[in-house]
Amino acid sequence: MAHGVTSGNVKSPQVEHAASTTIPEAEMTSSGSGRRIGYFLSSEEYTAKELIEQARAAEAAGFDALWISDHFHPWNDEQGQSTFVWSVIGAISQVCELPVATAVTCPTYRIHPTIIAQASATAATLVGEFVLGVGSGEALNEHVTGAGWPSIDIRLEMLEEAVAVIRQLWSGEFETHHGTHYTVENARIYSLPDTPPRIYISGFGPKAAEVAGRIGDGYITTSPDQDLITEFRSAGGTGKPMQAGYKVAWGTDDDAAVRTAHRLWANSGLPGELSQILPSPKHFEQASTLVEESATRDSIAYGDDAQRHVDAFRPFADAGFDDIYISQMGGREKATSIEGFFAFYRDLLPDLRKALT
């Protein structure tokens, strides 16, 4: 943990780590329950202009909110994009009014937490409701500065200190911080929203879920794993919001949809900690050869069978997630077009909302 704070309006990082933003009561949405269905913008697969248009289309189709991923590299060259998320969020704020959450930003290596504090504060002045989703990151994105890639325990320790630094800087005062991993010298963020953003923390393993429950304002994940939800809640997350997201391959041809999903996103089927430790898209391409197309078929909703898509959604609804985000794979291709996805989900959303009530 961080220690040794010196001059300036700075609380002890140990105190800051335990603090979290007061969570406002959820507003009622189209589901009538305060629970929301959002669209997941994939920065790894789509250009900035495509993401902006998808945000506009998601609002028109009836989605309640937006997730957006934050990557320096895509997972593989087939995905082929790596837009800078903060530029895209600014543009999105000008074309739609949906809430936005980063899913997720790593505030520890590639970008210093002081800059994440400034970027997210600015985003929150543009977006009506903005959530800073953060996580301990992947080597794929964070190794690029040559800082090395430590163990999960060190990465989570860094994440805790980074979150503390971000919250300190959102005070609007000049801050100085000398911690274990970060130094901040006489820094002040002048452009702040009326209310600081909430910070949700991702957790794909028990250690990260514990940190999310203890210091986060909410929890982010991509699986309805009950053990991780229990870990999050038992560490202090009871009553805090939970968000989850997953990918689908809507399409007019089942086999074509599965092939597209497998070609673009076979990396999603990699087990264990590989997603955190492999350093380049080429390494993910090599590892993904071990994921068979049949495994992709068995793990996603594909095609245009409405019941199949409802069945993919239901485990997340039953697990109690407040916000559930859905992303379309292969939206540039005719058989899995993004336009077809939004038309299909415009009609499907009422059925999904029934699962939330």
N, C-alpha and C positions, 0 to 999 in steps of 0.2 A: 504494500500500500504506500501511498505518497506520505511524505513527512517533511518537517522542516520548513514551514512557511515563514517568510519574513515580511518586510514592510508592505504597506498598502492595505486597502479594505478587503482583506481576504480572511475567510474563516478557515479553520483547520480542515485540510482535505478529508480527515477521518469523519468530521462532522458533515461535510458536504456529501460524502459518499452515501451517508445514511438518509440524506434528504431527498425528497421527490416532490414534484409539482402536484398541487391539489387537482384532483381529477374532477372536472365538471360532469354533472349528470348528463348522460347521452341524450341528444335530441331525437325526437321521433322521426322516423324515416318512412319510406314507402312500405316497409314490412310491418309498420305499426308497433314495433317493439323496441326501437332504438338500435337494433342490430342492422348492419349494413352489408351490401354486396358491392364490391368495387372491381375496377379493372386494373390489372397489373401491367404496367408499361415496362417492356424489356429493353433496356439500353444496350444490351449485348447483340440484339438481333435487328433493331430498327434504327434508321437515321433520325437525327433530331427533328427534321420536318415531319417524318412519319409519326414519331411519338406525339408531336403537337397535334397532328390531325387525329390520331387515335384518342387523345384526351378529349377533343371536341366531339368525336363520334361516340365515345363512352357516355358522355353527358346526355347527348341526344337519344341514345338507346335506353336510358333510364338507370344507368349505374349510379351509385351513391357517392363514390369516392375513388381515389387513385392511389396506387402504389407505384413507385418508380425505382428501379435498381440502379446501383452506383458501381460502375466498373471502370478500370483502366484498360483491361483486356477483355475480349469475349472469352467464353470457355473454349471455343474452337474457331478455326478460320471460316467454317461454313456459316456461323452466325454473323461474323464479319463486321461488327460495329463496336464502338466504345465511346458513346457520346458523353460529354462532360455534364453531369447531372444538374449542376447549379445553373448553368445557362438555360438548360431545357425547362427547369422549373419556372424560371422567370418568364419564359415565353408562354408556357402553359397558363400561367396566371392571367394572361391577356386574352385568352380564347375561351376559357371555361371557368366556372365558379366552384368546381368540385374540391373537397378537401384533398390534400396531398400528403403522403408520407414517404420518406426514403426507406427503401427496403433492400439492403440497408447500407448505410455509410460506415466506413471504418475511420474513426477519428484519431488513429494512433500512429500510423507509419507514414503513408504516402502524403498525407496532409496533416499538419500540426493542428491540435485541437483549438488553438486560438483562431485559426482560419475557418474551421468548421463552425465555431461559435458565431463568427461574423457572417458567414454564408447563410447559415440557417436562420439567424436573426433577420437578415434581409429577406429571405424567402417568406418568413412569417409575416412581414409587412406587406407582401404582395398577395399571398394566398389567404383566403378567409379562415381556413383551419389548416394548420401545418403541424405535422408530427415529425420530429427528428428520430428516425429509426437508426440505431447504431448496432454494430457488432464487432467482434474481435478480428474479422477480416480473413482473407485468403492470401496465401503466398502469390497466387496468380496476379493479384493486383498490387500488393504491398511491397513485394521484393524489389520493385523497379528503382528505388532510390539507393539500393545497395546496403540497406541497414541490417540485413540478416533477417532470419525468421525464427523466433524463439519458441519455446514450449507453450502449450495452451495456458498453463498457470501464469506465465509471465505476460502473455497476451491479455488475459483477463485482468491482471493487475494493472496493466497499462490502460485498459479500457475504463476501469474504475477511476483512475486518476484523470483521464481525459474527460470523462463525464463531469467530474468535480470542477475541472478547469472551465469547461463550457458553462456550467451553471454559475460559477463565480463571475465570469465575464458578462453574463446576461444581467448582472446587477446594475449595469450602467455606470459603475464607478471605475476609477483607476485601480487596477489590480496588479499585484506582484506575487508570484508563486515560485517557490523553489522546492520541487518534489523529487521523488525517486527517478522519474522518467522525463519530466517536462519542467522547463523554466519559462516563466512569463515575466517580462520586465515592464512595469509601469504602462499597462495596456488598458485601453477603454474602448468599448464598442458604443458608438454614438447613435447609430440607427437601429432602434429596437422596436419590436411590436408592443402594444399595450400590455399584453400578457405573454410571459415567456413560453416558448413551445414546450410541449411535453416531450420527454425522451423515452422511447420504447426501445427495449434491448432484445436482440435476437438470441435464441438459445437452441442449439441443435444437439446438445449433450447436457448431462446433469449439472456440470459445473457452471456452464453458461446460464442455464435455467435458474440456478440458485442466485447468481448475480442479478439476473433480470428481476427476480422477485424481491431482492433485497434493496436495490438502488434504482430500479427502473420505474417509470410511470405506467408502463405497460409491457406486454410481451409480444414478440414477433417470432413466427416459425413457419415452416412449410409442411408440417405433418400433424395430424390429430393424435399425437402420441400422448396417451393418458399419463404415463409415468413422468414425462417432462412437465406436463401441466400440473401434476401433483407437486413436483419439485418446486416449480415456480410459485405456486400458491402457498406451500408450507414455508417458503423462505420470506414471505411477506407480500406475496402477490395476490392474496385473496381480496376480491373486490376491484382489482385493477383490470383494465381492458386487455383483451387478447386479440391479436390479429394473426391471420394465416393466409397463405396464398398458394396457388397451384396452377399448373398449366394444362391446357386442353388442345386438341387438334380437331376443331370442327372442320368438316369437309363433306363434299358431295360423294366421295368415293372412300370407303373405309380403308382399303388397302393403301391407297395413295396418301391418306391422312397419316396412317401409321408410319409409312416410309419417310414422309417428311419429318414427322416428329423424331424418328430415330436418327435421321441424318443430322438434324440440327441440335437435338437435345439428348442424345444417348448418354452424355455425361451425367445427367440427372440420376441415372441408375448405378452410379459408382458407389461402392459401399464405404463405410467407416470414415476415416479422416482424410481420404484422398483429396476431397474437394478443398481442404484447407492447406494441404502441403505441396501439391503439384505446382510448379512455378510458371508454366507456359501453356498456351493453347495447344502446342504440338504434343506436350506430355498428356494433356487431356484427350487428344485425338488418339494417341497410342493406347491409353488405358481404356478408352471407350470401345475399342475393338473387342473387349471382353464382354460387353453388354449386347446380348442378342436381341434382334428385332422383336422376337416373341416376348421378351421381358418388357420392352416398351409398350407393346400392345396390351399386356396384362396390367400395366400400372397407370394408364391414362384413360380419360374419356376421349373418344375419337368419333369421327363421322357425324351424322346428323340424326342419330337416334336420341330423342329428347330424354328418354328414361335413363339412358347410359350417362348422360350429363347430370341429371338429377342424382343418380346413384353416386357419382364422384363427389358431389357437393355435400351430400347428407352426412358423412362422417365428421366433417368440419362443423356443420350445424349442430349435430348431436353432442360434440365435444364442448360446446358452449362458447365458441369464438364469437366475439362481438362484431368484428369486421372480417369478411372473407373475400379475397381477391382472386380473380380468374384472368389468366393470360392466354392469348391465342398464339400457337406456334405456326410458323410458316405463312404468315399473313400476306406475304408478297406473291404467293403462288396462286394460280387460278383455282385449283381444286381445294385450297384451304384459305381463300382470300379473307382479308380482314373485313371487307364489306359484308361478305356472307356471314362471318362470325357475328358481327353486330346485329344484322337482321335476324339471325337465329336467336340470339340471346335477348333481343328486345321482346320476343314472344315468350321466351323461356323464363325470364326473370320473375313473373308472377308465381310460377310453380316453385322456383327456388325460395321465394319469400315465404311460401307456405311452410317450408321446412324449418324456418326460423321462429315460427310462432308456436 
